[in-house]
């Protein structure tokens, strides 16, 4: 489903898809034997769910519900299957109104708002730029300024119109392409969490592609503990960089995007797979990881991508403007330096250690 190219970025790390598993369960956390666990592979990545409830909620029942929902998500949002709704929309050159689901319209409406709030960094129409640079393949292509300018004319979330009353959308230029993978993990997490809560489960940890939503407490009454991944691509797995204690019980989302899993080298120059929609070129700042804490996994997912586009300086400005709890990790001379937005510094819902 959601592409494995850089998490949207102009965030996506656009990529959104390469969903950087930047957040992982802290190894060593005790797991009560009666905790229910479900894991699988979907949308090009893995997911793991841990939950418990006072009333029995069978794993088989939940698994069946998960599979049905994930199949429906894939059918609507996957850019890897020609019969999905989004692929058919992209392949069509019609500028006429087309019907869209309530959730699809919600995602597009959110994208438009985030584009404005992120100073133009977040844009789910950026895919043609990734193709131009060669990030969807294995060969880097450094385009000319003229080539970039030509492609930029074909992108822009402003070239999508939304009619939420009649549940329809339209592109204003025939060649416009959409890719909502930068919200992909967040959307999947939201849907799986809704299933659990509808079944009466209010104590759970849903992890999808490294992003998470955590609610309630562990079976023994302890706080959930997770970790933000060390921003280094390791052959032997992942390592914790910062431990996160979840204090709030009403649901905390945690989404991380990073630059360290995918890049290209041309001669002596490294090119990040994180593209800035505004320039049409890879970012050059030293921000390698951004983790966003919130209530809505979809929003936090998109903001994590946006922060990698914005960088540490502009990112903090925007985070403070939008009252976002963001944890930044920068790379300096082969070492790392972390910092927090004002909202995160004052956030009592979680504790970093």
For each residue, the residues with C-beta under 8 A, 3 or more apart:
1: 42 43 44 73 74 77 78 79 80 84 181 184
2: 16 17 19 43 44 77 78 79 179 180 181 182 184 185
3: 15 16 17 44 79 80 127 179 181 184
4: 15 17 18 19 44
5: 12 14 15 16 17 18 127 130 135 136 179 181 273
6: 9 12 13 14 15 16 17 18 130 135 262 273 274 275
7: 11 12 13 14 15 16 17 18 19 20 181 182 257 304 305 308
8: 11 12 13 14 15 16 122 123 124 126 179 180 181 182 183 302 305
9: 6 12 13 14 15 16 121 122 126 182 257 274 275 276 277 305 306 308 309
10: 14 120 121 122 123 126 274 275 276 277 278 305 306 309
11: 7 8 14 15 16 118 121 122 182 257 274 302 304 305 306 307 308 309
12: 5 6 7 8 9 15 16 17 126 181 182 257 274 305 308
13: 6 7 8 9 16 18 20 182 257 258 259 273 274 304 305 308 309
14: 5 6 7 8 9 10 11 17 126 127 130 179 181 182 274 275 305
15: 3 4 5 6 7 8 9 11 12 18 19 20 181 182 257 262 273 274 305
16: 2 3 5 6 7 8 9 11 12 13 19 179 181 182 183 184 257 305
17: 2 3 4 5 6 7 12 14 44 45 181 182 184
18: 4 5 6 7 13 15 261 262 273
19: 2 4 7 15 16 44 45 184 185 209 210 211
20: 7 13 15 210 229 256 257 258 260 261
21: 24 45 209 210 229 238
22: 210 228 229 231 256 257 258 289 291
23: 207 210 211 212 226 227 228 229 254 255 256 291
24: 21 27 207 210 226 227 229 238 240
25: 29 48 205 207 226 227
26: 29 225 226 227 240 243
27: 24 240
28:
29: 25 26 218 225
30: 218 220 222
31: 35 37 50
32: 35 52 218 219 220
33:
34: 52 219
35: 31 32 50 51 52 218 219
36: 50 51 52 57 59 62
37: 31 48 49 50 59
38: 48 49 59 62 63 66
39: 46 47 48 49
40: 46 47 66 67 70
41: 45 46 47
42: 1 45 47 70 74 188
43: 1 2 70 73 74 78 184 185 188 208 209
44: 1 2 3 4 17 19 80
45: 17 19 21 41 42 185 208 209 210
46: 39 40 41 209
47: 39 40 41 42 188 192 206 207 208 209
48: 25 37 38 39 207
49: 37 38 39 62 66 192 196 204 205 206 207
50: 31 35 36 37 204 205
51: 35 36 57 62 196 201 203 204 205
52: 32 34 35 36 201 203 204 219
53: 56 57 199 200 201 202 203
54:
55: 200
56: 53
57: 36 51 53 61 62 196 199 200 201
58: 61 62
59: 36 37 38 62 63
60: 63 64
61: 57 58 64 65 199
62: 36 38 49 51 57 58 59 65 66 195 196 199 201
63: 38 59 60 66 67
64: 60 61 67 68
65: 61 62 68 69 195 199
66: 38 40 49 62 63 69 70 192 195
67: 40 63 64 70 71
68: 64 65 71 72
69: 65 66 72 73 191 192 195
70: 40 42 43 66 67 73 74 188 191
71: 67 68 74 75
72: 68 69 75 76
73: 1 43 69 70 76 77 187 188 191
74: 1 42 43 70 71 77 78 81 84
75: 71 72 78 81 83 84 85
76: 72 73 84 85 86 101 103 104
77: 1 2 73 74 84 85 86 104 180 181 184 187
78: 1 2 43 74 75 81 84 86 87
79: 1 2 3 84 86 87 90 127 179 181
80: 1 3 44 84
81: 74 75 78 84 87
82: 87 88 91
83: 75 87 88
84: 1 74 75 76 77 78 79 80 81 87 88
85: 75 76 77 88 89 100 101 104
86: 76 77 78 79 89 90 104 178 179 180
87: 78 79 81 82 83 84 90 91
88: 82 83 84 85 91 92
89: 85 86 92 98 169 171 178
90: 79 86 87 176 177 178
91: 82 87 88
92: 88 89 98
93: 174 175
94: 98 171 174
95: 170 171 172 173 174
96: 170
97: 163 166 168 169 170
98: 89 92 94 168 169 170
99: 167 168
100: 85 104 105 108 167 168 169
101: 76 85 104 105 167
102: 105 106 167
103: 76 106 107 187
104: 76 77 85 86 100 101 107 108 169
105: 100 101 102 108 109 162 164 167 169
106: 102 103 109 110
107: 103 104 110 111 180 183 187 298
108: 100 104 105 111 112 124 157 160 162 169 178 180
109: 105 106 112 113 162 164
110: 106 107 113 114 183 298 299 302
111: 107 108 114 115 122 123 124 157 180 183 302
112: 108 109 115 116 157 158 160 162
113: 109 110 116 117
114: 110 111 117 118 122 299 302 303 306
115: 111 112 118 120 121 122 123 157 158
116: 112 113 120
117: 113 114 122 318 321 322
118: 11 114 115 121 122 303 306 309 310 318
119: 278 310 314 318
120: 10 115 116 123 277 278
121: 9 10 11 115 118 276 277 278 306 309 310
122: 8 9 10 11 111 114 115 117 118 182 277 302 303 305 306 309
123: 8 10 111 115 120 126 155 156 157 277
124: 8 108 111 157 178 179 180 182 183
125: 128 155 156 157 159 160 176 177 178 179
126: 8 9 10 12 14 123 129 130 155 179 275 277
127: 3 5 14 79 130 131 177 178 179
128: 125 131 132 151 154 155 177
129: 126 132 133 148 151 152 155 275 277 280
130: 5 6 14 126 127 133 135 136 273 275
131: 127 128 134 135 136
132: 128 129 141 143 147 148 151
133: 129 130 140 141 142 143 271 275 282
134: 131 137 138 139 140 141 264
135: 5 6 130 131 140 262 264 273 275
136: 5 130 131
137: 134
138: 134
139: 134
140: 133 134 135 264 265 266 271
141: 132 133 134
142: 133 266 271
143: 132 133 147 148 151
144: 147 148
145: 148 149
146: 149 150
147: 132 143 144 150 151
148: 129 132 143 144 145 151 152 279 280 281
149: 145 146 152 153 280
150: 146 147 153 154
151: 128 129 132 143 147 148 154 155 280
152: 129 148 149 155 156 280
153: 149 150
154: 128 150 151 173 175 176 177
155: 123 125 126 128 129 151 152 159 176 177 277
156: 123 125 152 159 176
157: 108 111 112 115 123 124 125 160
158: 112 115
159: 125 155 156 171 172 173 176
160: 108 112 125 157 169 170 171 172 176 178
161: 169 170 171 172
162: 105 108 109 112 169
163: 97 166 167 168 169 170
164: 105 109 167
165:
166: 97 163
167: 99 100 101 102 105 163 164
168: 97 98 99 100 163
169: 89 97 98 100 104 105 108 160 161 162 163
170: 95 96 97 98 160 161 163
171: 89 94 95 159 160 161 174 176
172: 95 159 160 161 176
173: 95 154 159 176
174: 93 94 95 171
175: 93 154
176: 90 125 154 155 156 159 160 171 172 173
177: 90 125 127 128 154 155
178: 86 89 90 108 124 125 127 160
179: 2 3 5 8 14 16 79 86 124 125 126 127 182
180: 2 8 77 86 107 108 111 124 183 184 187
181: 1 2 3 5 7 8 12 14 15 16 17 77 79 184
182: 2 7 8 9 11 12 13 14 15 16 17 122 124 179 301 302 305
183: 8 16 107 110 111 124 180 186 187 298 301 302
184: 1 2 3 16 17 19 43 77 180 181 187 188 209 301
185: 2 19 43 45 188 189 208 209 210 211 255 297 301
186: 183 189 190 211 253 255 296 297 298 299 300 301 302
187: 73 77 103 107 180 183 184 190 191 297 298 301
188: 42 43 47 70 73 184 185 191 192 208 209
189: 185 186 192 193 206 207 208 211 212 213 253 297
190: 186 187 193 194 213 296 297 298
191: 69 70 73 187 188 194 195
192: 47 49 66 69 188 189 195 196 206 208
193: 189 190 196 197 204 206 213 215 251 297
194: 190 191 197 198
195: 62 65 66 69 191 192 198 199
196: 49 51 57 62 192 193 199 201 204 206
197: 193 194 200 201 202
198: 194 195
199: 53 57 61 62 65 195 196
200: 53 55 57 197
201: 51 52 53 57 62 196 197 204
202: 53 197 215 216
203: 51 52 53 215 216 217 218 219
204: 49 50 51 52 193 196 201 213 214 215 216
205: 25 49 50 51 212 213 214 215 224 226
206: 47 49 189 192 193 196 212 213 214
207: 23 24 25 47 48 49 189 210 211 212
208: 43 45 47 185 188 189 192 211 212
209: 19 21 43 45 46 47 184 185 188
210: 19 20 21 22 23 24 45 185 207 229 256
211: 19 23 185 186 189 207 208 253 254 255 256 297 300 301 304
212: 23 189 205 206 207 208 226 253 254 255 297
213: 189 190 193 204 205 206 251 252 253 254 297
214: 204 205 206 224 226 246 251 252 254
215: 193 202 203 204 205 249 250 251 252
216: 202 203 204 249
217: 203 221 222 223 224 249
218: 29 30 32 35 203 221 222 223 224
219: 32 34 35 52 203
220: 30 32
221: 217 218
222: 30 217 218 225
223: 217 218 245 246 247
224: 205 214 217 218 245 246
225: 26 29 222 243 244 245 246
226: 23 24 25 26 205 212 214 243 244 246 254
227: 23 24 25 26 240 241 242 243 244
228: 22 23 240 241 242 244 256 289 291 327 329
229: 20 21 22 23 24 210 238 239 240 241 256 258 289
230: 234 238 239 240 241 336
231: 22 241 258 259 260 288 289 329 331 336
232: 239 260
233: 260 261
234: 230 237 238 239
235:
236:
237: 234
238: 21 24 229 230 234
239: 229 230 232 234
240: 24 26 27 227 228 229 230 243
241: 227 228 229 230 231 289 329 336 338
242: 227 228 327 338 352 353
243: 26 225 226 227 240 352 353
244: 225 226 227 228 254 350 351 352
245: 223 224 225 350 351 352 353
246: 214 223 224 225 226 252 349 350
247: 223 348 349 350 351
248: 251 252 348 349 350
249: 215 216 217
250: 215
251: 193 213 214 215 248 295
252: 213 214 215 246 248 293 294 295 349 350
253: 186 189 211 212 213 292 293 294 295 296 297 299 300
254: 23 211 212 213 214 226 244 291 292 293 300
255: 23 185 186 211 212 291 292 294 297 300 301 303 304
256: 20 22 23 210 211 228 229 289 290 291 292 304
257: 7 9 11 12 13 15 16 20 22 289 290 304 305 307 308
258: 13 20 22 229 231 261 288 289 290 308
259: 13 231 262 263 272 273 274 283 287 288 289 308
260: 20 231 232 233 263 288 289
261: 18 20 233 258
262: 6 15 18 135 259 273
263: 259 260 270 271 272 273
264: 134 135 140 270 271 273
265: 140 268 269 270 271
266: 140 142 269 271
267:
268: 265
269: 265 266
270: 263 264 265
271: 133 140 142 263 264 265 266 282
272: 259 263 282 283 284
273: 5 6 13 15 18 130 135 259 262 263 264 282
274: 6 9 10 11 12 13 14 15 259 282 283 308 309
275: 6 9 10 14 126 129 130 133 135 280 281 282 283 309
276: 9 10 121 279 280 281 282 283 309
277: 9 10 120 121 122 123 126 129 155 280 309
278: 10 119 120 121
279: 148 276
280: 129 148 149 151 152 275 276 277
281: 148 275 276
282: 133 271 272 273 274 275 276
283: 259 272 274 275 276 287 308 309 311
284: 272
285: 311 312 313
286: 311 312 330 331 332
287: 259 283 290 307 308 311 312 315 328 329 330
288: 231 258 259 260 329 330 331 336
289: 22 228 229 231 241 256 257 258 259 260 328 329
290: 256 257 258 287 304 307 308 315 326 327 328 329
291: 22 23 228 254 255 256 304 326 327
292: 253 254 255 256 300 301 303 304 307 324 325 326 327
293: 252 253 254 300 325 326 327 344 347 349 350
294: 252 253 255 297 299 300 303 324 325
295: 251 252 253 299
296: 186 190 253 299 300
297: 185 186 187 189 190 193 211 212 213 253 255 294 300 301
298: 107 110 183 186 187 190 301 302
299: 110 114 186 253 294 295 296 302 303
300: 186 211 253 254 255 292 293 294 296 297 303 304
301: 182 183 184 185 186 187 211 255 292 297 298 304 305
302: 8 11 110 111 114 122 182 183 186 298 299 305 306
303: 114 118 122 255 292 294 299 300 306 307 322 324 326
304: 7 11 13 211 255 256 257 290 291 292 300 301 307 308
305: 7 8 9 10 11 12 13 14 15 16 122 182 257 301 302 308 309
306: 9 10 11 114 118 121 122 302 303 309 310 315 318
307: 11 257 287 290 292 303 304 310 315 318 319 326 328
308: 7 9 11 12 13 257 258 259 274 283 287 290 304 305 311
309: 9 10 11 13 118 121 122 274 275 276 277 283 305 306
310: 118 119 121 306 307 314 315 318
311: 283 285 286 287 308 314 315
312: 285 286 287 315 316 328 330 339
313: 285 316 317
314: 119 310 311 317 318
315: 287 290 306 307 310 311 312 318 319 326 328
316: 312 313 319 320 326 328 339 341
317: 313 314 320 321
318: 117 118 119 306 307 310 314 315 321 322 324
319: 307 315 316 322 323 324 325 326 341 342 343
320: 316 317 323 324 341 342 343
321: 117 317 318
322: 117 303 318 319
323: 319 320 343
324: 292 294 303 318 319 320 341 343
325: 292 293 294 319 340 341 343 344 347 350
326: 290 291 292 293 303 307 315 316 319 340 341 343 344
327: 228 242 290 291 292 293 338 339 340 341 344 352
328: 287 289 290 307 312 315 316 338 339 340 341
329: 228 231 241 287 288 289 290 336 337 338
330: 286 287 288 312 336 337 338 339
331: 231 286 288 334 335 336
332: 286 335 336 337
333:
334: 331
335: 331 332
336: 230 231 241 288 329 330 331 332
337: 329 330 332
338: 241 242 327 328 329 330
339: 312 316 327 328 330
340: 325 326 327 328 344 345 352
341: 316 319 320 324 325 326 327 328 344 345
342: 319 320 345 346
343: 319 320 323 324 325 326 346 347
344: 293 325 326 327 340 341 347
345: 340 341 342
346: 342 343
347: 293 325 343 344 350
348: 247 248
349: 246 247 248 252 293
350: 244 245 246 247 248 252 293 325 347
351: 244 245 247
352: 242 243 244 245 327 340
353: 242 243 245
